[in-house]
Amino acid sequence: MTPISLACRIDRGAFKLDVDLALPGRGVTALFGHSGSGKTTLLRVLAGLERVAGARVALGDEVWQDDARKVFVPTHERGIGYVFQEASLFPHLSVRANLEFGRKRLKPAERRFDLMAVAELLGIERLLDASPATLSGGERQRAAIARTLLASPRLLLMDEPLAALDMRRKLEILPYLERLHDELALPVVYVSHAADEVARLADHLVVLEEGRVLASGPLAATLARLDLAANFQDDAGVMIETTLQAHDADGLSHLAFAGGVLLVGQRNAAVGTRVRCRIHARDVSLALERPRGSSITNILPARVDAVGPSGTPGQVLVRLLVGDTALLARITERSRRELAIAPGCAVWAQVKAVALLA
């Protein structure tokens, strides 16, 4: 798939941005960082909404900005779709008319998506004749995403599309975003400061801090890096891809991964289904011998790979390998010292909670 190139430098006194990125041209790339790290500015430069002197932006061999060659392609000619935090539907039009707004400007041969197929994908097929004023926040955002898709973009940009929603509405819309990820061959660049949201949706992760790129790489490997854990604060942890292996009579589902099997509350899905799991470092404890008489179901043999600071006084982060799969554990410095936790040490990892993401 066509890769995305983005390089720019900004110096506005208190705000500085200096990045040079090569992003995959398939799947979801998440730009993650705290407020002021430069996420939205990068998205706007990529879209052509903000012209930065000296920037270079390209989709594969198609250059969108290169000031040295006096090239600047305006936003409307880049073939991008942009989803903002606020849905911004036209209030005087029905949902159907909103969806048709961008689509009708295209020639039939340029229309990549069918209106009803997109409406069904986003679960709004029963809302097509409704007024935007009657929709919930989650429904409005789904309608806005559908309108963007029906303009047949080659690249979808999403700027914290869930930030304006409460937790209930976020949980309502996340499964639909997962369906977009799974069913559409459309590259997405997704801005967020929510680690669990990123772990659920992304394939590639870019971590930004104060305008600098701290890391850019595959999601699972990047989340498992000790040197980045402080950027995720209490949400530090890993994402594991698993396969639903079996359901048992005790109401548990067995999820197989490269390092073994996780037991979780029974999931309503068929055997063979791929399931993403999120394991927070705060939910992993360590023991030198296999614990007995414990209520914790998941106890896995592991080897310590590295130990590093957690960003919290009196605590450290331990990177473990369970087979070839990385886990992070947050323990106290006292525990590390008393258990003599060091690279190469064999331990048992007790996983207190496993969050099913998809």
Residue pairs with C-beta under 8 A, 6 or more apart in sequence:
1 24
1 25
1 26
1 187
2 25
2 59
2 60
2 61
2 62
2 187
3 22
3 23
3 24
3 25
3 60
4 21
4 22
4 23
4 24
4 25
4 29
4 46
4 58
4 59
4 155
4 187
4 189
5 21
5 22
5 23
5 56
5 57
5 58
5 59
6 19
6 20
6 21
6 23
6 42
6 45
6 46
6 55
6 56
6 57
7 19
7 20
7 21
7 55
7 56
7 57
8 17
8 19
8 42
8 45
8 52
8 54
8 55
8 56
8 57
9 17
9 18
9 19
9 52
9 54
9 55
10 16
10 17
10 18
10 38
10 41
10 52
10 211
15 36
15 38
15 211
16 210
16 211
17 38
17 41
17 42
17 211
18 211
18 212
19 38
19 42
19 208
19 211
19 212
19 213
20 213
21 206
21 213
21 216
23 29
23 189
23 204
23 206
23 216
24 187
24 203
24 204
25 59
25 60
25 187
26 185
26 187
26 203
27 181
27 187
27 188
27 202
27 203
27 204
28 181
28 188
28 189
28 190
28 201
28 202
28 203
28 204
29 187
29 188
29 189
29 190
29 202
29 203
29 204
29 205
29 206
30 190
30 191
30 192
30 198
30 201
30 202
30 204
30 205
30 206
30 219
31 39
31 42
31 43
31 189
31 190
31 191
31 192
31 206
31 208
32 39
32 192
32 193
32 195
32 198
32 205
32 206
32 207
32 208
32 231
33 39
33 193
33 207
33 208
33 209
33 231
34 193
34 209
34 231
35 193
36 210
37 208
37 209
37 210
37 211
38 208
38 210
38 211
39 159
39 191
39 192
39 193
39 208
40 159
40 160
40 191
41 50
42 208
43 82
43 157
43 159
43 189
43 191
44 50
45 51
45 52
45 55
45 57
45 65
46 57
46 80
46 157
46 189
47 75
47 78
47 80
47 82
47 157
48 57
48 64
48 65
48 72
48 73
48 74
48 75
48 78
48 80
49 75
49 82
51 65
51 72
53 67
54 67
55 65
55 67
56 63
56 65
56 66
56 67
57 63
57 64
57 65
57 66
58 64
58 66
59 78
59 154
59 155
63 69
63 71
63 73
64 71
64 72
64 73
64 78
65 71
65 72
65 73
78 155
79 152
79 153
79 154
79 155
80 153
80 154
80 155
80 156
80 157
81 148
81 149
81 151
81 153
81 155
81 156
81 157
82 148
82 157
82 158
82 159
83 141
83 144
83 145
83 148
83 156
83 157
83 158
83 159
83 161
84 144
84 159
84 161
85 159
85 160
85 161
85 163
85 164
86 164
87 132
87 137
87 140
87 141
87 143
87 144
88 144
89 95
89 98
89 132
89 140
89 143
89 144
89 147
90 97
90 98
90 101
90 132
91 131
91 132
91 133
93 101
93 132
94 128
94 129
94 130
94 131
95 124
95 127
95 128
95 129
95 130
95 131
95 132
95 135
95 143
96 115
96 128
96 129
98 132
98 143
98 147
99 115
99 118
99 119
99 128
99 143
99 146
99 147
99 150
100 115
100 150
101 147
102 147
102 148
102 150
102 151
103 111
103 115
103 150
103 151
103 152
105 151
106 151
106 152
110 152
111 150
111 152
112 152
113 149
113 150
113 152
115 150
116 125
118 146
118 149
118 150
119 125
119 128
119 146
121 146
121 176
121 179
121 180
121 183
121 184
122 142
122 143
122 145
122 146
122 176
122 179
122 180
123 142
123 176
124 139
124 142
124 143
124 146
127 135
127 139
127 143
132 140
132 143
135 143
136 169
136 172
137 164
137 165
137 166
137 169
138 165
138 169
138 170
138 172
138 173
141 161
141 162
141 164
141 165
141 169
141 173
142 173
142 176
145 161
145 176
145 180
148 156
149 156
149 180
149 184
149 186
153 186
154 186
154 187
155 186
155 187
155 188
155 189
156 186
156 187
156 188
156 189
157 188
157 189
158 188
158 189
158 190
158 191
159 191
160 191
160 192
160 193
161 173
161 177
161 190
162 169
162 170
162 173
162 174
162 192
162 194
162 197
165 173
170 197
174 197
174 200
174 201
177 201
178 200
178 201
178 358
180 186
180 188
181 188
181 201
181 203
190 198
190 201
190 202
192 198
195 232
195 235
195 236
195 237
196 235
196 278
196 355
196 357
198 205
198 219
199 219
199 223
199 237
199 239
199 276
199 278
199 357
200 276
200 278
200 357
200 358
202 219
203 218
203 219
204 216
204 217
204 218
204 219
205 215
205 216
205 217
205 218
205 219
205 222
205 223
206 213
206 215
206 216
207 213
207 214
207 215
207 216
207 222
207 228
207 231
208 214
209 231
214 228
214 231
215 222
215 225
215 228
216 222
219 239
220 238
220 239
220 240
220 241
220 326
221 326
222 228
223 232
223 237
223 238
223 239
224 238
224 319
224 326
224 327
224 328
226 306
226 307
226 308
226 317
226 319
226 328
227 308
229 236
229 281
229 308
229 310
229 311
229 317
229 328
230 236
230 309
230 310
230 311
233 311
234 280
234 282
235 280
236 280
236 281
236 282
236 310
236 317
236 328
236 330
237 278
237 279
237 280
237 281
237 282
237 283
237 328
238 278
238 279
238 326
238 327
238 328
239 276
239 277
239 278
239 357
240 257
240 262
240 276
240 277
240 278
240 279
240 325
241 257
241 274
241 275
241 276
241 277
242 255
242 256
242 257
242 262
242 274
242 275
242 276
242 277
243 255
243 256
243 257
243 272
243 273
243 274
243 275
244 253
244 254
244 255
244 267
244 269
244 270
244 271
244 272
244 273
244 274
244 275
245 254
245 255
245 256
245 261
245 271
246 253
246 254
246 271
247 253
247 254
247 266
247 267
247 271
248 254
251 265
251 266
252 263
252 264
252 265
252 266
252 297
253 263
253 264
253 265
253 266
253 267
253 269
254 261
254 262
254 263
255 261
255 262
255 263
255 264
255 275
255 277
255 354
257 277
257 325
258 323
258 324
258 325
259 300
259 302
259 321
259 322
259 323
259 324
259 325
260 300
260 301
260 322
260 323
262 277
262 298
262 351
262 354
263 297
263 298
264 277
264 354
264 356
267 273
267 275
267 356
269 275
275 356
275 357
275 358
276 356
276 357
276 358
277 354
277 355
277 356
277 357
278 354
278 355
278 357
279 327
279 328
279 351
279 353
279 354
279 355
280 353
280 355
281 310
281 317
281 328
281 329
281 330
282 330
283 351
283 352
283 353
283 354
284 320
284 327
284 328
284 329
284 330
284 349
284 350
284 351
284 352
285 329
285 331
285 349
285 350
285 352
286 318
286 320
286 329
286 331
286 335
286 339
286 341
286 347
286 348
286 349
286 350
287 347
287 348
287 350
288 339
288 346
288 347
288 348
289 348
290 299
290 301
290 348
291 299
291 348
291 350
294 350
296 350
296 351
296 352
298 350
298 351
298 354
299 348
299 349
299 350
299 351
300 322
300 327
300 348
300 349
300 351
301 322
301 346
301 348
301 349
302 320
302 321
302 322
302 327
302 346
302 347
302 348
302 349
303 320
303 321
303 344
303 345
303 346
303 347
304 318
304 319
304 320
304 341
304 342
304 343
304 344
304 345
304 346
304 347
305 319
305 320
305 321
305 326
305 343
306 318
306 319
306 343
307 316
307 317
307 318
307 319
307 336
307 341
307 342
307 343
308 316
308 317
308 319
309 316
309 317
310 316
310 317
310 330
312 330
314 332
314 333
314 334
315 330
315 331
315 332
315 333
316 330
316 331
316 332
316 333
316 336
317 328
317 329
317 330
318 328
318 329
318 330
318 331
318 336
318 341
319 326
319 327
319 328
320 326
320 327
320 328
320 329
320 347
320 349
321 327
322 349
327 349
327 351
329 349
331 341
335 341
339 347
341 347
